[in-house]
Amino acid sequence: IRPTKLQCWILASRPRTLPAALVPVMVGSALAIYHGIFFPAYSIIALLCSILIQIGTNFTNDLYDYLKGTDTAERKGPLRVLASGLISVNEMKWGIFLVFFTAFLLGLYLVYSVGLTILWIGIFSIVAGLAYTAGPFPLAYNGLGDLFVFIFFGIVGTVGTYYLHAQQFTSLAFLISLPVGALITNILIVNNYRDIAEDKTAGKNTLAVLLGREFSRYEYVFFILVSFFIPFLLHFKYDFNIWIFLPYITLPI
């Protein structure tokens, strides 16, 4: 049974990846709540912008991975709508424009409320979302995908959200962004590990392709260790209470 057009767009948005857009905003907001400077409207708008930028990035990936021949009908992993013929190239280009443009319009409220710093954060985030697979030097095709995800989904997303409330950048906001970036980057590492053979054939030089499977395994473990070290630091250096160790419940998994 052929899915409806709406179902195709939902599939193209890659719903399982969207928690990666939620977490940085949630963690940055949690620090603002901890400091008693939380403005709910700022976090709600930031959350919508983050989700839209993530969806726009996913649409762009789908389009350019298809155009470059990386995504084929034989690829492993979730179905890709262009490679499957469910959405046309022209439709996807319009989808990319509308999603990023909506994110930009919503972000103008935050710019008006907080200042021009947020405008630059938003512009760089949108440009990075496009540059991940598009443009003359696509990041994902040149071994920079992991760094991009760590910076934008970890540091920029988390610190930027906290900045909305505090109007300042702090070392603590940076510190709490590190586990966010580490764990979200691990999602990409697993995907790239799975796709090494296909990516190598298509000329998509991810770190997994460039440095091999063993490197990817060590990289994954390193980011796990980073993410679990930060709560320890928050407790003993910044006097967070014992509840900061709650994430350690997931360690056996």
N, C-alpha and C positions, 0 to 999 in steps of 0.2 A: 504494500500500500504506500503510495507516494505521500510524503508529509505535506501539510498545508504550508503556504508561504510563511505564515507566522512561526510555525514550528521550525522551519528552515532557518529563520533569523535567530530564533532562540538557540538552536544548535550552533550557529555560527558565533554566537556570543560566548560559547564555551562556559556554561554555568558553573561547572566544577572548579574553574579557575577564579571565580569572582570573590571567594573568601580572601584571596590574596590582595584584593582591593579594599576589603572591609577592615582587615586586621590593623594596618598602619594607622587608620583614622581612629579605631577603637582604642589602641594603645596610647596614642598621643592625647586623646580625649581623657583617658583614665588618669594620665599624669596631671592634666589640667584640673580634673575633679579633686585629685589628691592635694593640689595646691589651692583649692577653693577659688578658682578663676574660670569656671566652666560656663560657656555660653552655648546652650543647646542648638540654637539656629545655625551657628558657625559649623558645628560638627555635622549636622544634617546635610547642609549644602556641600561641605567638603566630602562627605560620604557619597553623595550623588555624583559629584564631579569625578571622584576616584573610580567609581564603578563605570561611569561613561568612558573615561580615558582607558580603563582596562578593556572594555568592550571594543572601543575604537582600535586599540592596539591588536586585539585578537582578529578583528576584521581585516586590518592591514596585513597581519601575518598570513591570514588565509589567502588574501589576494596575491601577495608577492611570492609566497611559497608556491602557489599554483603557477604563476607566470614564469617563475624561474625553474619550474619542473621538479621542485623538491617534493611537493605533494602529488601523489598519483593515486589511482584507485587501489593500488596494491599496498599502500603504506600501512604500517602498524598504528595502533592507537585509535582514538576517536575519529569518526567520520568527518571529512572536510567538505564543506558545501560546494565549493567551486570545482574541486576535483571530481565530485559526484554529480555535477551538473544541476544542482538544486537551485543555485543562485548564479546569475550571469555576472560577468566582469563589470559591466556598466552599473548594474544594480548595487554591487558591492562598493564601487567607487562613491556612489551617492550615499550609501549607508555610512561609509567612513566619514564623509564630509558632515553629514547631519549629526552624527554622534559627537564628533569632536567640537562642532560648532555649538551644540547644545551645552556641552561641558564648559565651553568658553563663556557663553552667555550667563550661565549659573554662577560661574566664578567671578563675574563682574560685581555681584553683590558683596562677595568677600573683599574684593579690591576696594570697593566704595567704603566698606566698614572698617577695614584694617590698614589698607595702604598699598602702595605700588610694589612692595616686596612680593606680595601674593600674586600680582600680575606676572612677574618674572618667573615665579615658581610654576604657575599654571602654563605659561608659554613654553618653558623648557620641558615640562612634563609631556605636553602634547607633541612637541617636536621630537622628543625622545621616543614616544610611542610610534611615531611614523618612521623614524630612523632605525628602529629595531630591525625591520626587514626591507624598508624602502630606501630610495636615494642611491647616490653613487658609492656610498660606503656603508652598506647595511651592517649594523652592529652584530646581529646574530650570525652573519655569514663570515665574520672576521674575528671570531674568538672573544668578542666583547659582550656577549649576551649575559653571562653570569654577573659581570661587573655592573652592567646596566640595571639588572633586576635588583641587585643588592643596594645600589645607590638610590634608585627611584622608589622601589617598593619598601625598602627599609628606611634609609636615612631621610630622604625627601618627604615621603608620605607621613612618617611619624613625627619628625621634627617640624615639618610644615604645619601639621595639625596643631601641635602644641603652640607654635608661634601665633596662630590665629587667636588663641586665648590670652597668651602672655605678652605678645608683641616683643618677644626677645628670644634669642637662641641661647640654650644652656647646655652645659656638658652633660647634665643628667638626661635631658631629652635626647641627646646624641647617643648616650649609653643605652637607653632603653630601646633605641631603634635598631641596635645591632642584632638581638635575637630575632626581631621581625625580618630583617633583611636576610639573615642566615637561613631561617627555616623556609622562607619563600623562595630563595635561590635554590634550595635543595629540591623543590618541586621541578625546577628547570633542569637541574643536574640529572634527576631520574629520567625525565623525558629525553634529554639529549643522550643519555647512556643507552636507552632503548633504541634510539634512532641512528646510532653510529653508522651502520651499514648504508642506510638510505641517504643520510646526510653526506657521507663521503662520496657516494656516487653522484649526488646532485651538486657537489662543490660547496656545500654549506659547512664551513670550517668552524664548527663549535669547538669549545675547549676539549670536549670529549673526543672529537675527531682529531684535533691537533696533538693532544697529549695522551690519549688512550684511556682504556677502561680502568687501569689501575689508578691513574691519577684521579679519575672521576670518583672512585671509591674513597680515596684519601680525602678528596675535597669535601665529599658528603660528610664523612666522619668529623672533619675539622669544623664544619659549620654546626654540626650537632654539639660538639664540645663548646664552641663559642656561646651558643644559645643557652646551654645549661650552666655556664660559668657566670653569666651576668646576674642572675638572681642572688647568687652567693655574694657577689660584689655589692649589690644593692643593699643587702642585709647588713653586711659588716662595715661597709664604708659610708653608706648613706642612711643607715638606721631604719630601713624599712622593716616592718614587723615580720613575724614568722610566716605569715600567709604568702609572702613573696616566693616561698618554696613550693607552692601548690603545683606549678608546672612539673615538678620532679615526679609526680605521680605517673607521668607519661614515659618516664625514662626506660622502664622495662620494654615498652613497645618499640 
